[in-house]
Amino acid sequence: MEITPGLRRSAPPEPLPEADEVLVGRIRDEILGHGPITFARFMELALYDPEHGYYRAVEARPGRAGDFLTAPETHPVFGRVLAGVLDEMWRVLERPDPFTLREYGAGSGTLALAILDGLRADGSALLEALRYEPVEIGERRRDEVATRLAEAGFVDRLAIDEAAAGAGAGPGRRLSGCIVANEFLDALPVHRFEWHAGELRELYVDWRDGRFVDLAGRPSTPALAERLAAKGVELAEGQRGEICLTLDAWVAEVAATLERGFVLVIDYGHPAAELYGPARREGTLRAYIRHRVGADPYAHVGRQDLTAHVDITAVQRATERAGLDTLGVTTQAEF
């Protein structure tokens, strides 16, 4: 008897959701009422609008059912590795109690659960001293973290500092421990620019013919040119890129919060010379939706994530100004 293997037919791609028309209307009305806006303002509204922003939605964002995967959603081994690192940090600090783990962009608590499971599996004494503080926009997401930790038997490890619970809400009280930002900085709003005829031009967002479009103009702030000049960046004709100016304020907030301890930043990023080098003439801005990557930030507004790679040089300089010491920079694979 001969058996002929059948063909597995892949399901047609799931249709992508339309833009949030209410959010589109809000951004459009701001442009029509006050003129073109910076891309940083557009990104702020698209991701963080209090009612319709991407990160305010009820639907899953990270995760297999959402739009993208981060390392914690891929496998719990990532959190297990961090558990060992945190245990070492705790011992270096001479075992403070409490040892606060404050996580920016905590999401649904996947990373926290993996860390706590790792500490429990390793029999680490840190588990009893650890105080976990999620920093997330919206009370609903913080409630979700609390529920998941309670179901896993870790409800007594959760302690939310109300002053610091919402991202950007201020530093809250000073702490001893570790501040973690896993794929958080790449979603901070960025200004977009292009180099044209020997001049730096900022790319604004305008509304024309029923859609959002780029509009080149004079930079909205001299800080953009200053950021590039300080690093000796030389741009090619027509080159585009992104600059995150809110990075400095975030680092200052974190430094003001930390009494004794460490800051661990995990993200897509490059030193300035590489980030603004010839290999990235079109910049690094990307859109993510249903595990697909796109280059159009004006599609699916409010329904897709927007990210840009992090300027590692800018992070290091901001931490130095804030009084923090850089202990090391490495790749995730080496880590």
C-alpha positions as CSV (number, residue, x, y, z in Angstrom):
1,M,0.0,0.0,0.0
2,E,1.4,3.4,-1.0
3,I,0.6,6.4,1.2
4,T,0.9,9.8,-0.3
5,P,1.6,12.6,2.3
6,G,-1.1,15.2,2.3
7,L,-0.3,18.9,2.0
8,R,-0.8,21.1,5.0
9,R,-2.5,24.3,3.9
10,S,-1.7,27.3,6.0
11,A,-4.6,29.4,7.1
12,P,-5.0,32.7,5.4
13,P,-3.5,35.6,7.4
14,E,-5.9,37.1,10.0
15,P,-7.2,40.4,8.8
16,L,-5.6,43.3,10.6
17,P,-7.8,45.6,12.7
18,E,-8.7,49.0,11.4
19,A,-7.3,52.2,13.1
20,D,-9.1,53.5,16.2
21,E,-11.3,56.2,14.5
22,V,-11.8,58.1,17.7
23,L,-8.1,58.3,18.3
24,V,-7.5,59.3,14.7
25,G,-10.0,62.0,15.1
26,R,-8.4,63.4,18.2
27,I,-5.0,63.6,16.6
28,R,-6.4,65.0,13.4
29,D,-8.3,67.7,15.3
30,E,-5.2,68.7,17.2
31,I,-3.3,69.1,13.9
32,L,-6.1,71.0,12.2
33,G,-6.5,73.3,15.3
34,H,-2.8,74.0,16.1
35,G,-0.8,72.9,13.0
36,P,1.5,69.9,12.4
37,I,2.8,68.1,15.5
38,T,6.1,66.4,16.2
39,F,6.2,62.7,15.7
40,A,7.0,62.4,19.4
41,R,3.6,63.9,20.1
42,F,1.9,61.6,17.6
43,M,3.6,58.6,19.1
44,E,2.6,59.7,22.6
45,L,-1.0,59.9,21.6
46,A,-1.0,56.7,19.5
47,L,0.5,54.7,22.4
48,Y,-0.6,56.4,25.6
49,D,-3.8,58.3,25.0
50,P,-5.7,57.8,28.3
51,E,-8.7,56.2,26.6
52,H,-7.7,55.0,23.2
53,G,-3.9,54.6,23.2
54,Y,-2.4,51.3,22.2
55,Y,-1.1,50.5,25.7
56,R,-4.5,51.4,27.3
57,A,-6.4,48.8,25.4
58,V,-8.1,45.7,27.0
59,E,-6.7,43.3,24.4
60,A,-3.5,41.4,24.8
61,R,-0.4,43.3,23.7
62,P,2.7,41.2,24.4
63,G,2.3,37.5,24.2
64,R,1.4,34.8,21.7
65,A,-2.2,36.1,21.5
66,G,-1.1,39.7,21.1
67,D,1.1,41.6,18.7
68,F,4.7,40.7,19.6
69,L,6.8,38.5,21.9
70,T,9.4,39.7,24.4
71,A,11.9,37.4,26.0
72,P,9.8,36.7,29.1
73,E,6.9,35.5,27.0
74,T,9.2,33.3,24.9
75,H,10.4,31.1,27.7
76,P,10.6,31.4,31.6
77,V,14.4,30.7,31.4
78,F,14.9,34.5,30.9
79,G,13.3,35.2,34.3
80,R,15.2,32.4,35.9
81,V,18.5,34.0,34.7
82,L,17.4,37.3,36.2
83,A,16.5,35.6,39.5
84,G,20.1,34.6,39.8
85,V,21.4,38.1,39.0
86,L,19.0,39.7,41.5
87,D,20.2,37.3,44.2
88,E,23.7,38.3,43.5
89,M,22.8,42.0,43.6
90,W,21.0,41.5,47.0
91,R,24.1,39.9,48.5
92,V,26.4,42.7,47.1
93,L,24.1,45.2,48.9
94,E,24.5,43.2,52.1
95,R,21.0,41.7,52.0
96,P,18.7,44.7,52.5
97,D,15.1,43.9,53.7
98,P,13.1,44.9,51.9
99,F,14.9,44.5,48.5
100,T,12.7,46.3,46.0
101,L,12.3,45.1,42.5
102,R,10.6,47.9,40.6
103,E,9.7,47.0,37.0
104,Y,8.9,49.6,34.4
105,G,6.4,48.3,31.8
106,A,5.4,45.3,33.9
107,G,2.7,44.3,31.4
108,S,0.8,41.3,32.8
109,G,3.5,40.3,35.2
110,T,5.1,37.5,33.1
111,L,8.6,38.5,33.9
112,A,7.9,38.9,37.6
113,L,6.3,35.5,37.9
114,A,9.3,33.9,36.2
115,I,11.7,35.7,38.6
116,L,9.7,34.7,41.6
117,D,9.4,31.1,40.4
118,G,13.2,31.1,39.9
119,L,14.0,32.3,43.4
120,R,11.6,29.7,44.8
121,A,13.1,26.9,42.8
122,D,16.7,28.0,43.7
123,G,15.7,28.2,47.4
124,S,17.0,31.8,47.5
125,A,16.6,33.7,50.8
126,L,15.9,36.8,48.7
127,L,12.4,35.6,48.1
128,E,11.4,36.5,51.6
129,A,13.0,40.0,51.4
130,L,11.8,40.9,47.9
131,R,9.2,43.6,47.4
132,Y,7.9,43.7,43.8
133,E,6.5,47.0,42.5
134,P,5.1,47.0,39.0
135,V,5.0,50.3,37.1
136,E,2.3,50.3,34.6
137,I,-0.1,52.9,33.1
138,G,-3.7,52.1,34.2
139,E,-5.0,50.5,37.3
140,R,-6.5,47.7,35.3
141,R,-3.1,46.4,34.3
142,R,-1.8,46.6,37.8
143,D,-4.8,44.6,39.0
144,E,-4.0,42.0,36.4
145,V,-0.5,41.6,37.8
146,A,-1.8,41.4,41.3
147,T,-4.3,38.6,40.3
148,R,-1.6,36.6,38.5
149,L,0.8,36.8,41.5
150,A,-1.9,35.8,43.9
151,E,-2.8,32.8,41.8
152,A,0.9,31.7,41.8
153,G,1.1,32.1,45.6
154,F,3.2,35.4,45.6
155,V,0.6,37.9,46.7
156,D,2.7,38.8,49.8
157,R,5.6,39.8,47.5
158,L,3.5,42.5,45.8
159,A,3.7,46.1,47.2
160,I,2.6,48.9,44.9
161,D,4.0,52.4,45.7
162,E,1.1,54.6,44.6
163,A,3.3,57.5,43.8
164,A,5.3,55.4,41.3
165,A,2.6,53.0,40.1
166,G,1.9,54.8,36.9
167,A,4.7,55.3,34.4
168,G,5.8,58.9,34.4
169,A,4.0,59.6,37.7
170,G,7.1,60.6,39.5
171,P,9.9,58.8,41.4
172,G,7.9,57.9,44.5
173,R,9.9,56.9,47.6
174,R,13.6,56.1,47.5
175,L,14.4,52.4,47.4
176,S,17.2,49.8,47.9
177,G,17.1,47.1,45.2
178,C,16.9,46.9,41.5
179,I,15.0,48.9,38.8
180,V,14.3,46.8,35.7
181,A,13.2,48.1,32.3
182,N,12.6,45.3,29.8
183,E,11.7,46.6,26.4
184,F,10.4,49.8,27.9
185,L,12.7,52.5,26.5
186,D,12.1,51.5,22.9
187,A,8.5,52.6,23.3
188,L,9.2,56.1,24.6
189,P,8.2,58.8,22.1
190,V,10.8,59.8,19.6
191,H,11.4,62.7,17.2
192,R,12.0,61.8,13.6
193,F,14.5,63.6,11.4
194,E,16.2,63.6,8.0
195,W,19.4,65.2,6.7
196,H,18.7,67.3,3.6
197,A,21.1,69.6,1.8
198,G,23.4,69.9,4.7
199,E,20.7,70.6,7.2
200,L,18.9,68.8,9.9
201,R,15.1,68.7,9.2
202,E,12.5,67.4,11.6
203,L,9.7,65.2,10.3
204,Y,6.4,66.5,11.6
205,V,3.0,64.8,11.3
206,D,0.4,66.6,9.1
207,W,-3.1,65.8,8.0
208,R,-3.7,65.9,4.2
209,D,-6.2,64.2,1.9
210,G,-7.8,62.2,4.7
211,R,-4.6,60.7,6.1
212,F,-1.5,61.4,8.2
213,V,1.6,62.3,6.3
214,D,5.2,63.4,7.0
215,L,6.1,67.1,6.7
216,A,9.7,68.2,6.9
217,G,10.5,71.5,8.7
218,R,12.8,73.3,11.0
219,P,13.6,71.3,14.2
220,S,11.2,72.0,17.0
221,T,14.1,72.2,19.5
222,P,17.8,72.7,19.2
223,A,18.2,69.7,21.5
224,L,17.9,67.4,18.4
225,A,21.0,68.8,16.7
226,E,22.8,69.1,20.0
227,R,22.3,65.4,20.7
228,L,23.8,64.4,17.4
229,A,26.7,66.9,17.5
230,A,27.6,65.8,21.0
231,K,28.3,62.3,19.7
232,G,30.1,63.4,16.5
233,V,27.4,61.8,14.3
234,E,27.8,62.5,10.6
235,L,24.7,61.9,8.5
236,A,24.5,61.1,4.8
237,E,22.2,63.0,2.4
238,G,18.7,61.8,2.8
239,Q,19.4,59.8,5.9
240,R,16.6,59.5,8.4
241,G,16.6,58.6,12.1
242,E,15.0,59.0,15.5
243,I,16.0,60.8,18.7
244,C,14.4,60.1,22.1
245,L,14.6,63.3,24.2
246,T,12.4,61.9,27.1
247,L,15.1,59.3,27.8
248,D,17.0,61.9,29.9
249,A,14.0,62.6,32.1
250,W,13.4,58.9,32.7
251,V,17.0,58.3,33.7
252,A,16.9,61.3,36.1
253,E,13.6,59.9,37.6
254,V,15.1,56.5,38.1
255,A,18.3,57.9,39.7
256,A,16.3,60.1,42.1
257,T,14.4,57.0,43.2
258,L,17.4,54.7,43.8
259,E,19.0,55.1,47.2
260,R,21.2,52.0,46.9
261,G,21.2,49.4,44.1
262,F,21.1,48.8,40.4
263,V,19.3,49.7,37.2
264,L,19.0,46.9,34.6
265,V,17.9,48.0,31.1
266,I,17.1,45.4,28.5
267,D,16.2,46.6,25.0
268,Y,17.0,46.7,21.3
269,G,19.8,49.3,20.9
270,H,23.1,50.4,19.5
271,P,25.9,52.9,20.3
272,A,25.3,56.2,18.5
273,A,27.9,55.6,15.9
274,E,26.2,52.4,14.8
275,L,22.6,53.6,15.4
276,Y,23.1,56.5,13.0
277,G,25.6,54.8,10.7
278,P,25.2,54.0,7.0
279,A,23.5,50.6,7.7
280,R,20.4,52.4,9.1
281,R,19.8,55.1,6.6
282,E,16.0,54.8,7.0
283,G,16.1,54.7,10.8
284,T,14.8,52.0,13.1
285,L,11.1,53.0,13.6
286,R,8.9,49.9,13.3
287,A,5.3,49.0,13.8
288,Y,4.1,45.7,15.2
289,I,0.7,44.2,14.9
290,R,-0.4,40.5,15.1
291,H,3.3,39.4,15.0
292,R,3.9,41.3,11.7
293,V,6.4,44.1,11.4
294,G,5.7,47.2,9.3
295,A,7.2,50.5,8.4
296,D,4.1,52.7,8.3
297,P,3.5,54.4,11.6
298,Y,0.2,55.9,10.3
299,A,-1.5,52.6,9.7
300,H,-3.7,50.9,12.3
301,V,-3.4,53.9,14.7
302,G,-4.1,52.9,18.2
303,R,-4.0,49.2,17.2
304,Q,-0.3,48.7,16.5
305,D,2.8,49.1,18.6
306,L,5.5,51.7,17.7
307,T,9.1,51.3,18.6
308,A,12.5,52.7,17.8
309,H,15.9,51.2,18.8
310,V,17.6,52.7,21.8
311,D,20.6,55.0,21.6
312,I,22.9,53.2,24.1
313,T,25.4,56.2,24.1
314,A,22.5,58.5,25.1
315,V,21.6,56.2,27.9
316,Q,25.1,56.0,29.2
317,R,25.6,59.8,29.1
318,A,22.2,60.3,30.9
319,T,23.2,57.9,33.6
320,E,26.5,59.6,34.1
321,R,24.8,63.0,34.5
322,A,22.4,61.5,37.0
323,G,25.2,60.1,39.1
324,L,25.0,56.5,38.1
325,D,28.0,54.3,37.1
326,T,27.8,52.0,34.1
327,L,28.8,48.5,35.1
328,G,28.6,47.0,31.7
329,V,26.9,46.7,28.3
330,T,26.4,43.3,26.7
331,T,24.1,41.4,24.3
332,Q,21.2,39.5,25.6
333,A,22.7,36.2,24.3
334,E,26.0,36.8,26.2
335,F,24.0,37.9,29.3
